[in-house]
Amino acid sequence: MQKHQAKREKNMSKIKDDIIEKIIFLCGILSIVFVTLIFAFLLKEGISFFRESSFINFILGKFWYPSSTPPEFGILSLIVGSFIVTVGACAIAVPIGIMSAVYISEFAPKSIRDILKSLVELMAAVPSVVIGFVGMVTVAPLVRSLLDIPTGLTAFTGSLMLAFMAMPTIVTISEDAIRSVPWEYKEGALALGATKWQTIRRIVLKAAMPGIIGAIMLGIGRVIGETMAVMMITGNAAHIPSSIFEPVRTMTATIAAEMGETVKGGLHYRALFAIALVLFSITFLVNFIADMFLGKSKNK
């Protein structure tokens, strides 16, 4: 009787495992389908724009004046604005994020490590609109006052706030990559007479580099795709700036600011979808490269 009951329980457990496995597989397939449908929709609307406007003029055009006669749809200034803000944010977030990950994984006592990890994860939960509001009300006036410039709503201010948004991703994934380095690597280096810092710099960081690069790429993807914060704190000026202390406009901010003002199916409407298609391609490429590096890190 007990044998029969044990067999029955085993069969039920197997059925449950099979059901859960199929549900997980279905969720994975659905996520791929949704991304493919989004890309197909963007492609459909975006490609129709290029039937009336040259792709080269669209990418290399310096002026974005959709309401002029005739309208001008050049996104070079938007690409440059997105690039400046992204590079500025990475220049701030990457060194601070990697150093924070090294401290949390290698130097911090266990009790402090848990608190710091919780705080970093809490940073990731702050809504972007809140970060944008803080940047607009507090950071922008401070930047204007300290640097004595006409406005604090600049690419530099946007970089500061986006660095704050990218850091949780960089710290969390870099810390996981550093902690996954086998202890034998560290033990061997210390046995050969290396100091702890030499071991971290020459052994641990090199071994964890694929994961760290993956973390940086995901942080870049987070910055490129940000909308609300950059729309609030970068000044929204569609021109090619001469320095990082001037207002800029990003591709995401342009889509968010103008989509509600366009006529559905019009040229301006399709131009915004063309921007979305370019942005989707860039973020897809960045995330694909990040996944490649993360895959290398896991296979080491």
Contacts in CASP RR format, 6 or more apart in sequence:
PFRMAT RR
TARGET T0000
AUTHOR 0000-0000-0000
METHOD contacts of the structure
MODEL  1
MQKHQAKREKNMSKIKDDIIEKIIFLCGILSIVFVTLIFAFLLKEGISFF
RESSFINFILGKFWYPSSTPPEFGILSLIVGSFIVTVGACAIAVPIGIMS
AVYISEFAPKSIRDILKSLVELMAAVPSVVIGFVGMVTVAPLVRSLLDIP
TGLTAFTGSLMLAFMAMPTIVTISEDAIRSVPWEYKEGALALGATKWQTI
RRIVLKAAMPGIIGAIMLGIGRVIGETMAVMMITGNAAHIPSSIFEPVRT
MTATIAAEMGETVKGGLHYRALFAIALVLFSITFLVNFIADMFLGKSKNK
38 280 0 8 1.000
39 280 0 8 1.000
42 273 0 8 1.000
42 276 0 8 1.000
42 277 0 8 1.000
42 280 0 8 1.000
43 277 0 8 1.000
45 269 0 8 1.000
45 270 0 8 1.000
45 273 0 8 1.000
45 274 0 8 1.000
45 277 0 8 1.000
46 270 0 8 1.000
46 273 0 8 1.000
46 274 0 8 1.000
46 276 0 8 1.000
46 277 0 8 1.000
47 277 0 8 1.000
48 270 0 8 1.000
49 58 0 8 1.000
49 73 0 8 1.000
49 267 0 8 1.000
49 270 0 8 1.000
49 271 0 8 1.000
49 273 0 8 1.000
49 274 0 8 1.000
50 58 0 8 1.000
50 274 0 8 1.000
52 267 0 8 1.000
53 73 0 8 1.000
53 267 0 8 1.000
53 271 0 8 1.000
57 73 0 8 1.000
57 74 0 8 1.000
58 73 0 8 1.000
58 74 0 8 1.000
58 75 0 8 1.000
58 271 0 8 1.000
58 274 0 8 1.000
59 74 0 8 1.000
59 75 0 8 1.000
59 76 0 8 1.000
59 79 0 8 1.000
59 278 0 8 1.000
60 74 0 8 1.000
60 76 0 8 1.000
61 72 0 8 1.000
61 74 0 8 1.000
61 75 0 8 1.000
61 76 0 8 1.000
62 74 0 8 1.000
62 76 0 8 1.000
62 77 0 8 1.000
62 240 0 8 1.000
63 72 0 8 1.000
63 74 0 8 1.000
63 77 0 8 1.000
63 238 0 8 1.000
64 72 0 8 1.000
64 73 0 8 1.000
64 74 0 8 1.000
64 75 0 8 1.000
64 77 0 8 1.000
64 78 0 8 1.000
64 238 0 8 1.000
64 249 0 8 1.000
64 254 0 8 1.000
65 71 0 8 1.000
65 72 0 8 1.000
66 72 0 8 1.000
66 73 0 8 1.000
66 258 0 8 1.000
66 262 0 8 1.000
66 268 0 8 1.000
66 271 0 8 1.000
71 267 0 8 1.000
71 268 0 8 1.000
73 267 0 8 1.000
73 268 0 8 1.000
73 271 0 8 1.000
73 274 0 8 1.000
75 251 0 8 1.000
75 254 0 8 1.000
75 275 0 8 1.000
75 278 0 8 1.000
76 240 0 8 1.000
77 238 0 8 1.000
77 239 0 8 1.000
77 240 0 8 1.000
77 248 0 8 1.000
77 249 0 8 1.000
78 238 0 8 1.000
78 249 0 8 1.000
78 250 0 8 1.000
78 251 0 8 1.000
78 254 0 8 1.000
78 275 0 8 1.000
79 251 0 8 1.000
79 278 0 8 1.000
80 240 0 8 1.000
80 241 0 8 1.000
80 248 0 8 1.000
81 155 0 8 1.000
81 234 0 8 1.000
81 240 0 8 1.000
81 241 0 8 1.000
81 248 0 8 1.000
81 249 0 8 1.000
81 250 0 8 1.000
82 224 0 8 1.000
82 250 0 8 1.000
82 251 0 8 1.000
82 252 0 8 1.000
84 155 0 8 1.000
84 159 0 8 1.000
84 241 0 8 1.000
84 244 0 8 1.000
84 248 0 8 1.000
85 155 0 8 1.000
85 158 0 8 1.000
85 159 0 8 1.000
85 162 0 8 1.000
85 223 0 8 1.000
85 230 0 8 1.000
85 234 0 8 1.000
85 248 0 8 1.000
85 250 0 8 1.000
86 162 0 8 1.000
86 220 0 8 1.000
86 223 0 8 1.000
86 224 0 8 1.000
87 159 0 8 1.000
88 155 0 8 1.000
88 156 0 8 1.000
88 159 0 8 1.000
88 163 0 8 1.000
88 244 0 8 1.000
89 158 0 8 1.000
89 159 0 8 1.000
89 160 0 8 1.000
89 162 0 8 1.000
89 163 0 8 1.000
89 165 0 8 1.000
89 166 0 8 1.000
89 223 0 8 1.000
90 163 0 8 1.000
90 166 0 8 1.000
90 216 0 8 1.000
90 219 0 8 1.000
90 220 0 8 1.000
90 223 0 8 1.000
91 159 0 8 1.000
92 159 0 8 1.000
92 160 0 8 1.000
92 163 0 8 1.000
93 162 0 8 1.000
93 163 0 8 1.000
93 164 0 8 1.000
93 166 0 8 1.000
93 167 0 8 1.000
93 170 0 8 1.000
93 219 0 8 1.000
93 223 0 8 1.000
94 170 0 8 1.000
94 216 0 8 1.000
96 163 0 8 1.000
96 167 0 8 1.000
97 167 0 8 1.000
97 170 0 8 1.000
97 171 0 8 1.000
97 174 0 8 1.000
98 170 0 8 1.000
98 174 0 8 1.000
98 212 0 8 1.000
100 116 0 8 1.000
100 120 0 8 1.000
100 167 0 8 1.000
100 171 0 8 1.000
100 175 0 8 1.000
101 170 0 8 1.000
101 171 0 8 1.000
101 172 0 8 1.000
101 174 0 8 1.000
101 175 0 8 1.000
101 177 0 8 1.000
101 178 0 8 1.000
101 212 0 8 1.000
101 215 0 8 1.000
102 178 0 8 1.000
102 200 0 8 1.000
102 205 0 8 1.000
103 116 0 8 1.000
104 113 0 8 1.000
104 116 0 8 1.000
104 117 0 8 1.000
104 120 0 8 1.000
104 171 0 8 1.000
104 175 0 8 1.000
105 113 0 8 1.000
105 175 0 8 1.000
105 178 0 8 1.000
105 179 0 8 1.000
106 178 0 8 1.000
106 196 0 8 1.000
106 200 0 8 1.000
106 204 0 8 1.000
108 116 0 8 1.000
117 172 0 8 1.000
117 175 0 8 1.000
120 167 0 8 1.000
120 168 0 8 1.000
120 171 0 8 1.000
120 172 0 8 1.000
121 168 0 8 1.000
121 172 0 8 1.000
123 164 0 8 1.000
123 167 0 8 1.000
123 168 0 8 1.000
124 168 0 8 1.000
124 169 0 8 1.000
124 172 0 8 1.000
126 165 0 8 1.000
128 165 0 8 1.000
128 226 0 8 1.000
128 227 0 8 1.000
128 228 0 8 1.000
128 229 0 8 1.000
129 228 0 8 1.000
129 229 0 8 1.000
129 232 0 8 1.000
131 161 0 8 1.000
131 164 0 8 1.000
131 165 0 8 1.000
131 229 0 8 1.000
132 161 0 8 1.000
132 228 0 8 1.000
132 229 0 8 1.000
132 232 0 8 1.000
132 233 0 8 1.000
133 232 0 8 1.000
134 161 0 8 1.000
135 157 0 8 1.000
135 158 0 8 1.000
135 160 0 8 1.000
135 161 0 8 1.000
135 229 0 8 1.000
135 232 0 8 1.000
135 233 0 8 1.000
136 153 0 8 1.000
136 232 0 8 1.000
136 233 0 8 1.000
139 157 0 8 1.000
139 160 0 8 1.000
139 161 0 8 1.000
139 233 0 8 1.000
140 151 0 8 1.000
140 152 0 8 1.000
140 153 0 8 1.000
140 154 0 8 1.000
140 157 0 8 1.000
140 233 0 8 1.000
141 152 0 8 1.000
143 149 0 8 1.000
143 152 0 8 1.000
143 154 0 8 1.000
143 156 0 8 1.000
143 157 0 8 1.000
143 160 0 8 1.000
144 150 0 8 1.000
144 151 0 8 1.000
144 152 0 8 1.000
147 245 0 8 1.000
149 245 0 8 1.000
151 235 0 8 1.000
151 247 0 8 1.000
153 233 0 8 1.000
153 234 0 8 1.000
153 235 0 8 1.000
153 236 0 8 1.000
153 247 0 8 1.000
154 234 0 8 1.000
154 235 0 8 1.000
154 244 0 8 1.000
154 245 0 8 1.000
154 246 0 8 1.000
154 247 0 8 1.000
154 248 0 8 1.000
155 234 0 8 1.000
155 241 0 8 1.000
155 244 0 8 1.000
155 245 0 8 1.000
155 246 0 8 1.000
155 247 0 8 1.000
155 248 0 8 1.000
156 244 0 8 1.000
156 245 0 8 1.000
157 233 0 8 1.000
157 234 0 8 1.000
158 229 0 8 1.000
158 230 0 8 1.000
158 233 0 8 1.000
158 234 0 8 1.000
159 244 0 8 1.000
161 229 0 8 1.000
161 233 0 8 1.000
162 223 0 8 1.000
162 226 0 8 1.000
162 229 0 8 1.000
162 230 0 8 1.000
165 222 0 8 1.000
165 223 0 8 1.000
165 226 0 8 1.000
165 229 0 8 1.000
166 219 0 8 1.000
166 220 0 8 1.000
166 222 0 8 1.000
166 223 0 8 1.000
169 215 0 8 1.000
169 218 0 8 1.000
169 219 0 8 1.000
169 222 0 8 1.000
170 215 0 8 1.000
170 216 0 8 1.000
170 218 0 8 1.000
170 219 0 8 1.000
172 215 0 8 1.000
173 211 0 8 1.000
173 212 0 8 1.000
173 214 0 8 1.000
173 215 0 8 1.000
173 218 0 8 1.000
173 294 0 8 1.000
174 208 0 8 1.000
174 211 0 8 1.000
174 212 0 8 1.000
174 215 0 8 1.000
177 208 0 8 1.000
177 210 0 8 1.000
177 211 0 8 1.000
177 212 0 8 1.000
177 215 0 8 1.000
177 297 0 8 1.000
178 204 0 8 1.000
178 205 0 8 1.000
178 208 0 8 1.000
178 212 0 8 1.000
180 208 0 8 1.000
180 297 0 8 1.000
181 203 0 8 1.000
181 204 0 8 1.000
181 207 0 8 1.000
181 208 0 8 1.000
182 207 0 8 1.000
185 203 0 8 1.000
185 204 0 8 1.000
185 207 0 8 1.000
186 199 0 8 1.000
186 203 0 8 1.000
186 204 0 8 1.000
189 198 0 8 1.000
189 199 0 8 1.000
189 202 0 8 1.000
189 203 0 8 1.000
190 196 0 8 1.000
190 199 0 8 1.000
194 202 0 8 1.000
194 203 0 8 1.000
205 212 0 8 1.000
207 300 0 8 1.000
208 297 0 8 1.000
210 293 0 8 1.000
210 294 0 8 1.000
210 295 0 8 1.000
210 296 0 8 1.000
210 297 0 8 1.000
210 300 0 8 1.000
211 293 0 8 1.000
211 294 0 8 1.000
211 296 0 8 1.000
211 297 0 8 1.000
213 290 0 8 1.000
213 293 0 8 1.000
214 289 0 8 1.000
214 290 0 8 1.000
214 291 0 8 1.000
214 293 0 8 1.000
214 294 0 8 1.000
214 297 0 8 1.000
215 290 0 8 1.000
216 290 0 8 1.000
217 286 0 8 1.000
217 287 0 8 1.000
217 289 0 8 1.000
217 290 0 8 1.000
217 293 0 8 1.000
218 287 0 8 1.000
218 290 0 8 1.000
220 286 0 8 1.000
221 283 0 8 1.000
221 286 0 8 1.000
221 287 0 8 1.000
221 290 0 8 1.000
224 252 0 8 1.000
224 279 0 8 1.000
224 282 0 8 1.000
224 283 0 8 1.000
224 286 0 8 1.000
225 252 0 8 1.000
225 279 0 8 1.000
225 283 0 8 1.000
226 252 0 8 1.000
227 252 0 8 1.000
227 253 0 8 1.000
227 255 0 8 1.000
227 256 0 8 1.000
228 256 0 8 1.000
230 250 0 8 1.000
230 252 0 8 1.000
230 253 0 8 1.000
231 250 0 8 1.000
231 252 0 8 1.000
231 253 0 8 1.000
231 256 0 8 1.000
231 257 0 8 1.000
234 247 0 8 1.000
234 248 0 8 1.000
234 249 0 8 1.000
234 250 0 8 1.000
234 253 0 8 1.000
235 247 0 8 1.000
235 248 0 8 1.000
235 249 0 8 1.000
236 247 0 8 1.000
236 249 0 8 1.000
236 253 0 8 1.000
236 257 0 8 1.000
237 246 0 8 1.000
237 247 0 8 1.000
237 248 0 8 1.000
237 249 0 8 1.000
238 249 0 8 1.000
238 254 0 8 1.000
239 248 0 8 1.000
241 247 0 8 1.000
241 248 0 8 1.000
251 275 0 8 1.000
251 278 0 8 1.000
251 279 0 8 1.000
252 279 0 8 1.000
254 272 0 8 1.000
254 275 0 8 1.000
255 272 0 8 1.000
255 275 0 8 1.000
255 276 0 8 1.000
255 279 0 8 1.000
258 268 0 8 1.000
258 272 0 8 1.000
259 269 0 8 1.000
259 272 0 8 1.000
262 268 0 8 1.000
262 269 0 8 1.000
262 272 0 8 1.000
263 269 0 8 1.000
END
